[in-house]
Amino acid sequence: MPNKDQTEATTELSFKCANCGHMYPTDNLREKPCPVCGRTNSVEEGCLINVSNEDY
Ligand SMILES: [Zn+2]
């Protein structure tokens, strides 16, 4: 019953910009430009980080 957001995983992947360090959601894309500096970070570059939705 408490699992109302079952499609939302507790751990999400985000890009961490290799240029400015800004973290932003991937939107399930394999590469995406940084909204801050415009650098395109990609999965292939290893710019992915795990972001937990749960507090710890
Ligand atoms: Zn950036």
N, CA, C, O and the ligand as a Tripos MOL2 file, in Angstrom:
@<TRIPOS>MOLECULE
protein
  225   223    57     0     0
PROTEIN
NO_CHARGES

@<TRIPOS>ATOM
      1 N           0.8100   -1.2190    0.0000 N.3       1 MET1
      2 CA          0.0000    0.0000    0.0000 C.3       1 MET1
      3 C           0.8510    1.2810    0.0000 C.2       1 MET1
      4 O           0.4910    2.2490   -0.6710 O.2       1 MET1
      5 N           1.9590    1.3070    0.7290 N.am      2 PRO2
      6 CA          2.7660    2.5390    0.7160 C.3       2 PRO2
      7 C           3.5200    2.7470   -0.5870 C.2       2 PRO2
      8 O           4.0350    3.8370   -0.8340 O.2       2 PRO2
      9 N           3.5930    1.7210   -1.4230 N.am      3 ASN3
     10 CA          4.3560    1.8360   -2.6550 C.3       3 ASN3
     11 C           3.5380    2.5000   -3.7480 C.2       3 ASN3
     12 O           3.1330    1.8520   -4.7130 O.2       3 ASN3
     13 N           3.3010    3.7800   -3.5950 N.am      4 LYS4
     14 CA          2.5040    4.4800   -4.5990 C.3       4 LYS4
     15 C           3.3500    4.8380   -5.8150 C.2       4 LYS4
     16 O           2.8320    4.9760   -6.9240 O.2       4 LYS4
     17 N           4.6520    4.9850   -5.6000 N.am      5 ASP5
     18 CA          5.5220    5.3430   -6.7220 C.3       5 ASP5
     19 C           6.4380    4.1790   -7.0680 C.2       5 ASP5
     20 O           7.6620    4.2820   -6.9800 O.2       5 ASP5
     21 N           5.8420    3.1050   -7.4510 N.am      6 GLN6
     22 CA          6.6440    1.9140   -7.6910 C.3       6 GLN6
     23 C           7.5070    2.0650   -8.9420 C.2       6 GLN6
     24 O           8.5580    1.4330   -9.0490 O.2       6 GLN6
     25 N           7.0770    2.8820   -9.8700 N.am      7 THR7
     26 CA          7.8800    3.0720  -11.0700 C.3       7 THR7
     27 C           9.1120    3.9260  -10.7820 C.2       7 THR7
     28 O          10.0950    3.8770  -11.5220 O.2       7 THR7
     29 N           9.0560    4.7060   -9.7080 N.am      8 GLU8
     30 CA         10.1990    5.5340   -9.3540 C.3       8 GLU8
     31 C          11.1450    4.7380   -8.4690 C.2       8 GLU8
     32 O          10.7990    4.3790   -7.3430 O.2       8 GLU8
     33 N          12.3070    4.4700   -8.9660 N.am      9 ALA9
     34 CA         13.2820    3.7410   -8.1680 C.3       9 ALA9
     35 C          13.8160    4.6330   -7.0590 C.2       9 ALA9
     36 O          13.8170    5.8600   -7.1600 O.2       9 ALA9
     37 N          14.2610    3.9880   -6.0160 N.am     10 THR10
     38 CA         14.8050    4.7700   -4.9110 C.3      10 THR10
     39 C          16.1870    5.3160   -5.2590 C.2      10 THR10
     40 O          16.6700    6.2680   -4.6460 O.2      10 THR10
     41 N          16.8030    4.6990   -6.2460 N.am     11 THR11
     42 CA         18.0910    5.1990   -6.6960 C.3      11 THR11
     43 C          17.9730    5.6350   -8.1440 C.2      11 THR11
     44 O          17.5530    4.8690   -9.0110 O.2      11 THR11
     45 N          18.3490    6.8680   -8.3840 N.am     12 GLU12
     46 CA         18.2930    7.3860   -9.7500 C.3      12 GLU12
     47 C          19.6910    7.7080  -10.2410 C.2      12 GLU12
     48 O          20.6230    7.9120   -9.4640 O.2      12 GLU12
     49 N          19.7990    7.7440  -11.5400 N.am     13 LEU13
     50 CA         21.0680    8.1190  -12.1350 C.3      13 LEU13
     51 C          21.0300    9.5790  -12.5510 C.2      13 LEU13
     52 O          20.0490   10.0550  -13.1210 O.2      13 LEU13
     53 N          22.0870   10.2600  -12.2640 N.am     14 SER14
     54 CA         22.2160   11.6440  -12.6940 C.3      14 SER14
     55 C          23.5720   11.8380  -13.3330 C.2      14 SER14
     56 O          24.5150   11.0900  -13.0730 O.2      14 SER14
     57 N          23.6530   12.8450  -14.1650 N.am     15 PHE15
     58 CA         24.9540   13.2360  -14.6750 C.3      15 PHE15
     59 C          25.6060   14.2000  -13.6960 C.2      15 PHE15
     60 O          24.9500   15.0700  -13.1230 O.2      15 PHE15
     61 N          26.9010   14.0280  -13.5170 N.am     16 LYS16
     62 CA         27.6700   15.0430  -12.8250 C.3      16 LYS16
     63 C          28.6040   15.6660  -13.8530 C.2      16 LYS16
     64 O          29.4700   14.9960  -14.4150 O.2      16 LYS16
     65 N          28.4150   16.9420  -14.0850 N.am     17 CYS17
     66 CA         29.1700   17.6200  -15.1220 C.3      17 CYS17
     67 C          30.6700   17.5310  -14.8490 C.2      17 CYS17
     68 O          31.1380   17.8520  -13.7560 O.2      17 CYS17
     69 N          31.4100   17.0900  -15.8630 N.am     18 ALA18
     70 CA         32.8560   16.9710  -15.7140 C.3      18 ALA18
     71 C          33.5240   18.3350  -15.7460 C.2      18 ALA18
     72 O          34.6980   18.4620  -15.3960 O.2      18 ALA18
     73 N          32.7960   19.3390  -16.1560 N.am     19 ASN19
     74 CA         33.3670   20.6790  -16.2560 C.3      19 ASN19
     75 C          33.1060   21.5040  -15.0020 C.2      19 ASN19
     76 O          34.0340   22.0690  -14.4240 O.2      19 ASN19
     77 N          31.8530   21.5750  -14.5810 N.am     20 CYS20
     78 CA         31.5190   22.4640  -13.4720 C.3      20 CYS20
     79 C          31.0100   21.7120  -12.2410 C.2      20 CYS20
     80 O          30.8370   22.3080  -11.1780 O.2      20 CYS20
     81 N          30.7720   20.4170  -12.3790 N.am     21 GLY21
     82 CA         30.3590   19.6360  -11.2230 C.3      21 GLY21
     83 C          28.8750   19.6790  -10.9310 C.2      21 GLY21
     84 O          28.4210   19.0830   -9.9540 O.2      21 GLY21
     85 N          28.1040   20.3790  -11.7670 N.am     22 HIS22
     86 CA         26.6610   20.4420  -11.5660 C.3      22 HIS22
     87 C          26.0430   19.0650  -11.8050 C.2      22 HIS22
     88 O          26.4410   18.3350  -12.7130 O.2      22 HIS22
     89 N          25.0620   18.7330  -10.9680 N.am     23 MET23
     90 CA         24.3890   17.4490  -11.1220 C.3      23 MET23
     91 C          22.9760   17.6790  -11.6300 C.2      23 MET23
     92 O          22.2560   18.5520  -11.1480 O.2      23 MET23
     93 N          22.5990   16.8760  -12.6140 N.am     24 TYR24
     94 CA         21.2820   17.0410  -13.2100 C.3      24 TYR24
     95 C          20.7860   15.6970  -13.7080 C.2      24 TYR24
     96 O          21.5860   14.8280  -14.0570 O.2      24 TYR24
     97 N          19.4680   15.5180  -13.7450 N.am     25 PRO25
     98 CA         18.8990   14.2280  -14.1160 C.3      25 PRO25
     99 C          19.1570   13.8740  -15.5700 C.2      25 PRO25
    100 O          19.2490   14.7450  -16.4350 O.2      25 PRO25
    101 N          19.2720   12.5750  -15.8200 N.am     26 THR26
    102 CA         19.5910   12.1180  -17.1730 C.3      26 THR26
    103 C          18.3660   12.1040  -18.0830 C.2      26 THR26
    104 O          18.4830   12.1500  -19.3070 O.2      26 THR26
    105 N          17.1870   12.0390  -17.4610 N.am     27 ASP27
    106 CA         15.9570   11.8470  -18.2410 C.3      27 ASP27
    107 C          16.0620   10.6290  -19.1480 C.2      27 ASP27
    108 O          15.4890   10.5970  -20.2360 O.2      27 ASP27
    109 N          16.7950    9.6390  -18.6890 N.am     28 ASN28
    110 CA         16.9950    8.3880  -19.4150 C.3      28 ASN28
    111 C          17.7040    8.5790  -20.7480 C.2      28 ASN28
    112 O          17.5870    7.7520  -21.6530 O.2      28 ASN28
    113 N          18.4330    9.6710  -20.8560 N.am     29 LEU29
    114 CA         19.2280    9.8880  -22.0550 C.3      29 LEU29
    115 C          20.6510    9.4000  -21.8110 C.2      29 LEU29
    116 O          21.1260    9.3410  -20.6770 O.2      29 LEU29
    117 N          21.3160    9.0520  -22.9140 N.am     30 ARG30
    118 CA         22.6860    8.5640  -22.7750 C.3      30 ARG30
    119 C          23.6810    9.7240  -22.7440 C.2      30 ARG30
    120 O          24.8130    9.5690  -22.2860 O.2      30 ARG30
    121 N          23.2600   10.8510  -23.2200 N.am     31 GLU31
    122 CA         24.0830   12.0390  -23.0790 C.3      31 GLU31
    123 C          23.1850   13.2600  -23.0610 C.2      31 GLU31
    124 O          22.1090   13.2720  -23.6580 O.2      31 GLU31
    125 N          23.6460   14.2730  -22.3740 N.am     32 LYS32
    126 CA         22.8070   15.4440  -22.1910 C.3      32 LYS32
    127 C          23.6950   16.6280  -21.8150 C.2      32 LYS32
    128 O          24.6040   16.4840  -20.9970 O.2      32 LYS32
    129 N          23.4430   17.7780  -22.3970 N.am     33 PRO33
    130 CA         24.2660   18.9360  -22.0770 C.3      33 PRO33
    131 C          23.9720   19.4740  -20.6830 C.2      33 PRO33
    132 O          22.8310   19.4640  -20.2210 O.2      33 PRO33
    133 N          25.0080   19.9330  -20.0370 N.am     34 CYS34
    134 CA         24.8690   20.5380  -18.7160 C.3      34 CYS34
    135 C          24.0620   21.8260  -18.8280 C.2      34 CYS34
    136 O          24.3690   22.6700  -19.6700 O.2      34 CYS34
    137 N          23.0320   21.9940  -17.9890 N.am     35 PRO35
    138 CA         22.2110   23.2090  -18.0470 C.3      35 PRO35
    139 C          22.9470   24.4430  -17.5560 C.2      35 PRO35
    140 O          22.5080   25.5680  -17.7970 O.2      35 PRO35
    141 N          24.0480   24.2410  -16.8770 N.am     36 VAL36
    142 CA         24.7830   25.3730  -16.3260 C.3      36 VAL36
    143 C          25.8340   25.8840  -17.3020 C.2      36 VAL36
    144 O          25.8640   27.0690  -17.6320 O.2      36 VAL36
    145 N          26.7070   24.9690  -17.7640 N.am     37 CYS37
    146 CA         27.8300   25.4080  -18.5870 C.3      37 CYS37
    147 C          27.7240   24.9400  -20.0290 C.2      37 CYS37
    148 O          28.4750   25.4040  -20.8870 O.2      37 CYS37
    149 N          26.8010   24.0290  -20.3050 N.am     38 GLY38
    150 CA         26.5920   23.6080  -21.6850 C.3      38 GLY38
    151 C          27.4470   22.4470  -22.1340 C.2      38 GLY38
    152 O          27.3070   21.9830  -23.2660 O.2      38 GLY38
    153 N          28.3330   21.9630  -21.2730 N.am     39 ARG39
    154 CA         29.1500   20.8210  -21.6440 C.3      39 ARG39
    155 C          28.2760   19.5790  -21.7710 C.2      39 ARG39
    156 O          27.4320   19.3220  -20.9130 O.2      39 ARG39
    157 N          28.4740   18.8110  -22.8360 N.am     40 THR40
    158 CA         27.7140   17.5850  -23.0010 C.3      40 THR40
    159 C          28.4080   16.4520  -22.2640 C.2      40 THR40
    160 O          29.5220   16.0540  -22.6040 O.2      40 THR40
    161 N          27.7260   15.9420  -21.2490 N.am     41 ASN41
    162 CA         28.2430   14.8040  -20.4950 C.3      41 ASN41
    163 C          27.5120   13.5510  -20.9450 C.2      41 ASN41
    164 O          26.3160   13.5910  -21.2360 O.2      41 ASN41
    165 N          28.2280   12.4480  -21.0010 N.am     42 SER42
    166 CA         27.6360   11.2300  -21.5350 C.3      42 SER42
    167 C          27.8990   10.0370  -20.6250 C.2      42 SER42
    168 O          28.7960   10.0470  -19.7830 O.2      42 SER42
    169 N          27.0840    9.0190  -20.8290 N.am     43 VAL43
    170 CA         27.2550    7.7760  -20.0940 C.3      43 VAL43
    171 C          28.6260    7.1820  -20.3910 C.2      43 VAL43
    172 O          29.2930    6.6540  -19.5010 O.2      43 VAL43
    173 N          29.0350    7.2730  -21.6450 N.am     44 GLU44
    174 CA         30.3050    6.6760  -22.0520 C.3      44 GLU44
    175 C          31.4880    7.3210  -21.3390 C.2      44 GLU44
    176 O          32.5200    6.6850  -21.1270 O.2      44 GLU44
    177 N          31.3310    8.5610  -20.9820 N.am     45 GLU45
    178 CA         32.4080    9.2510  -20.2780 C.3      45 GLU45
    179 C          32.4650    8.9020  -18.8040 C.2      45 GLU45
    180 O          33.4040    9.2740  -18.1010 O.2      45 GLU45
    181 N          31.4520    8.1840  -18.3450 N.am     46 GLY46
    182 CA         31.4300    7.8270  -16.9340 C.3      46 GLY46
    183 C          30.9720    8.9620  -16.0550 C.2      46 GLY46
    184 O          31.3650    9.0420  -14.8920 O.2      46 GLY46
    185 N          30.1500    9.8400  -16.5880 N.am     47 CYS47
    186 CA         29.6830   10.9970  -15.8230 C.3      47 CYS47
    187 C          28.4550   10.6850  -14.9850 C.2      47 CYS47
    188 O          27.8910   11.5690  -14.3410 O.2      47 CYS47
    189 N          28.0440    9.4220  -14.9970 N.am     48 LEU48
    190 CA         26.8540    9.0670  -14.2340 C.3      48 LEU48
    191 C          27.1840    8.8970  -12.7620 C.2      48 LEU48
    192 O          28.2390    8.3750  -12.4030 O.2      48 LEU48
    193 N          26.2710    9.3410  -11.9240 N.am     49 ILE49
    194 CA         26.3740    9.0770  -10.4990 C.3      49 ILE49
    195 C          25.0340    8.5700  -10.0130 C.2      49 ILE49
    196 O          24.0000    8.8160  -10.6340 O.2      49 ILE49
    197 N          25.0570    7.8660   -8.9080 N.am     50 ASN50
    198 CA         23.8220    7.4030   -8.2950 C.3      50 ASN50
    199 C          23.3200    8.4400   -7.3020 C.2      50 ASN50
    200 O          24.0670    8.9290   -6.4550 O.2      50 ASN50
    201 N          22.0520    8.7580   -7.4250 N.am     51 VAL51
    202 CA         21.4470    9.6970   -6.4960 C.3      51 VAL51
    203 C          20.3030    8.9930   -5.7920 C.2      51 VAL51
    204 O          19.3450    8.5510   -6.4260 O.2      51 VAL51
    205 N          20.4080    8.8950   -4.5070 N.am     52 SER52
    206 CA         19.3750    8.2300   -3.7380 C.3      52 SER52
    207 C          18.2550    9.1980   -3.3870 C.2      52 SER52
    208 O          18.5020   10.3250   -2.9560 O.2      52 SER52
    209 N          17.0380    8.7490   -3.5740 N.am     53 ASN53
    210 CA         15.9070    9.5710   -3.1850 C.3      53 ASN53
    211 C          15.6600    9.5110   -1.6740 C.2      53 ASN53
    212 O          14.9950   10.3720   -1.0970 O.2      53 ASN53
    213 N          16.2040    8.4950   -1.0710 N.am     54 GLU54
    214 CA         15.9450    8.3270    0.3450 C.3      54 GLU54
    215 C          16.9950    9.0740    1.1550 C.2      54 GLU54
    216 O          18.1730    9.0990    0.7990 O.2      54 GLU54
    217 N          16.5610    9.6660    2.2220 N.am     55 ASP55
    218 CA         17.5000   10.3830    3.0620 C.3      55 ASP55
    219 C          18.4280    9.4030    3.7690 C.2      55 ASP55
    220 O          18.0290    8.3100    4.1720 O.2      55 ASP55
    221 N          19.6550    9.8240    3.9010 N.am     56 TYR56
    222 CA         20.6030    8.9800    4.6180 C.3      56 TYR56
    223 C          21.6330    9.7910    5.3480 C.2      56 TYR56
    224 O          22.5090    9.2290    6.0050 O.2      56 TYR56
    225 ZN         28.5060   22.0030  -16.3180 Zn       57 ZN57
@<TRIPOS>BOND
     1     1     2 1
     2     2     3 1
     3     3     4 2
     4     3     5 am
     5     5     6 1
     6     6     7 1
     7     7     8 2
     8     7     9 am
     9     9    10 1
    10    10    11 1
    11    11    12 2
    12    11    13 am
    13    13    14 1
    14    14    15 1
    15    15    16 2
    16    15    17 am
    17    17    18 1
    18    18    19 1
    19    19    20 2
    20    19    21 am
    21    21    22 1
    22    22    23 1
    23    23    24 2
    24    23    25 am
    25    25    26 1
    26    26    27 1
    27    27    28 2
    28    27    29 am
    29    29    30 1
    30    30    31 1
    31    31    32 2
    32    31    33 am
    33    33    34 1
    34    34    35 1
    35    35    36 2
    36    35    37 am
    37    37    38 1
    38    38    39 1
    39    39    40 2
    40    39    41 am
    41    41    42 1
    42    42    43 1
    43    43    44 2
    44    43    45 am
    45    45    46 1
    46    46    47 1
    47    47    48 2
    48    47    49 am
    49    49    50 1
    50    50    51 1
    51    51    52 2
    52    51    53 am
    53    53    54 1
    54    54    55 1
    55    55    56 2
    56    55    57 am
    57    57    58 1
    58    58    59 1
    59    59    60 2
    60    59    61 am
    61    61    62 1
    62    62    63 1
    63    63    64 2
    64    63    65 am
    65    65    66 1
    66    66    67 1
    67    67    68 2
    68    67    69 am
    69    69    70 1
    70    70    71 1
    71    71    72 2
    72    71    73 am
    73    73    74 1
    74    74    75 1
    75    75    76 2
    76    75    77 am
    77    77    78 1
    78    78    79 1
    79    79    80 2
    80    79    81 am
    81    81    82 1
    82    82    83 1
    83    83    84 2
    84    83    85 am
    85    85    86 1
    86    86    87 1
    87    87    88 2
    88    87    89 am
    89    89    90 1
    90    90    91 1
    91    91    92 2
    92    91    93 am
    93    93    94 1
    94    94    95 1
    95    95    96 2
    96    95    97 am
    97    97    98 1
    98    98    99 1
    99    99   100 2
   100    99   101 am
   101   101   102 1
   102   102   103 1
   103   103   104 2
   104   103   105 am
   105   105   106 1
   106   106   107 1
   107   107   108 2
   108   107   109 am
   109   109   110 1
   110   110   111 1
   111   111   112 2
   112   111   113 am
   113   113   114 1
   114   114   115 1
   115   115   116 2
   116   115   117 am
   117   117   118 1
   118   118   119 1
   119   119   120 2
   120   119   121 am
   121   121   122 1
   122   122   123 1
   123   123   124 2
   124   123   125 am
   125   125   126 1
   126   126   127 1
   127   127   128 2
   128   127   129 am
   129   129   130 1
   130   130   131 1
   131   131   132 2
   132   131   133 am
   133   133   134 1
   134   134   135 1
   135   135   136 2
   136   135   137 am
   137   137   138 1
   138   138   139 1
   139   139   140 2
   140   139   141 am
   141   141   142 1
   142   142   143 1
   143   143   144 2
   144   143   145 am
   145   145   146 1
   146   146   147 1
   147   147   148 2
   148   147   149 am
   149   149   150 1
   150   150   151 1
   151   151   152 2
   152   151   153 am
   153   153   154 1
   154   154   155 1
   155   155   156 2
   156   155   157 am
   157   157   158 1
   158   158   159 1
   159   159   160 2
   160   159   161 am
   161   161   162 1
   162   162   163 1
   163   163   164 2
   164   163   165 am
   165   165   166 1
   166   166   167 1
   167   167   168 2
   168   167   169 am
   169   169   170 1
   170   170   171 1
   171   171   172 2
   172   171   173 am
   173   173   174 1
   174   174   175 1
   175   175   176 2
   176   175   177 am
   177   177   178 1
   178   178   179 1
   179   179   180 2
   180   179   181 am
   181   181   182 1
   182   182   183 1
   183   183   184 2
   184   183   185 am
   185   185   186 1
   186   186   187 1
   187   187   188 2
   188   187   189 am
   189   189   190 1
   190   190   191 1
   191   191   192 2
   192   191   193 am
   193   193   194 1
   194   194   195 1
   195   195   196 2
   196   195   197 am
   197   197   198 1
   198   198   199 1
   199   199   200 2
   200   199   201 am
   201   201   202 1
   202   202   203 1
   203   203   204 2
   204   203   205 am
   205   205   206 1
   206   206   207 1
   207   207   208 2
   208   207   209 am
   209   209   210 1
   210   210   211 1
   211   211   212 2
   212   211   213 am
   213   213   214 1
   214   214   215 1
   215   215   216 2
   216   215   217 am
   217   217   218 1
   218   218   219 1
   219   219   220 2
   220   219   221 am
   221   221   222 1
   222   222   223 1
   223   223   224 2
@<TRIPOS>SUBSTRUCTURE
     1 MET1         2 RESIDUE 1 A MET
     2 PRO2         6 RESIDUE 1 A PRO
     3 ASN3        10 RESIDUE 1 A ASN
     4 LYS4        14 RESIDUE 1 A LYS
     5 ASP5        18 RESIDUE 1 A ASP
     6 GLN6        22 RESIDUE 1 A GLN
     7 THR7        26 RESIDUE 1 A THR
     8 GLU8        30 RESIDUE 1 A GLU
     9 ALA9        34 RESIDUE 1 A ALA
    10 THR10       38 RESIDUE 1 A THR
    11 THR11       42 RESIDUE 1 A THR
    12 GLU12       46 RESIDUE 1 A GLU
    13 LEU13       50 RESIDUE 1 A LEU
    14 SER14       54 RESIDUE 1 A SER
    15 PHE15       58 RESIDUE 1 A PHE
    16 LYS16       62 RESIDUE 1 A LYS
    17 CYS17       66 RESIDUE 1 A CYS
    18 ALA18       70 RESIDUE 1 A ALA
    19 ASN19       74 RESIDUE 1 A ASN
    20 CYS20       78 RESIDUE 1 A CYS
    21 GLY21       82 RESIDUE 1 A GLY
    22 HIS22       86 RESIDUE 1 A HIS
    23 MET23       90 RESIDUE 1 A MET
    24 TYR24       94 RESIDUE 1 A TYR
    25 PRO25       98 RESIDUE 1 A PRO
    26 THR26      102 RESIDUE 1 A THR
    27 ASP27      106 RESIDUE 1 A ASP
    28 ASN28      110 RESIDUE 1 A ASN
    29 LEU29      114 RESIDUE 1 A LEU
    30 ARG30      118 RESIDUE 1 A ARG
    31 GLU31      122 RESIDUE 1 A GLU
    32 LYS32      126 RESIDUE 1 A LYS
    33 PRO33      130 RESIDUE 1 A PRO
    34 CYS34      134 RESIDUE 1 A CYS
    35 PRO35      138 RESIDUE 1 A PRO
    36 VAL36      142 RESIDUE 1 A VAL
    37 CYS37      146 RESIDUE 1 A CYS
    38 GLY38      150 RESIDUE 1 A GLY
    39 ARG39      154 RESIDUE 1 A ARG
    40 THR40      158 RESIDUE 1 A THR
    41 ASN41      162 RESIDUE 1 A ASN
    42 SER42      166 RESIDUE 1 A SER
    43 VAL43      170 RESIDUE 1 A VAL
    44 GLU44      174 RESIDUE 1 A GLU
    45 GLU45      178 RESIDUE 1 A GLU
    46 GLY46      182 RESIDUE 1 A GLY
    47 CYS47      186 RESIDUE 1 A CYS
    48 LEU48      190 RESIDUE 1 A LEU
    49 ILE49      194 RESIDUE 1 A ILE
    50 ASN50      198 RESIDUE 1 A ASN
    51 VAL51      202 RESIDUE 1 A VAL
    52 SER52      206 RESIDUE 1 A SER
    53 ASN53      210 RESIDUE 1 A ASN
    54 GLU54      214 RESIDUE 1 A GLU
    55 ASP55      218 RESIDUE 1 A ASP
    56 TYR56      222 RESIDUE 1 A TYR
    57 ZN57       225 GROUP 0 **** ****
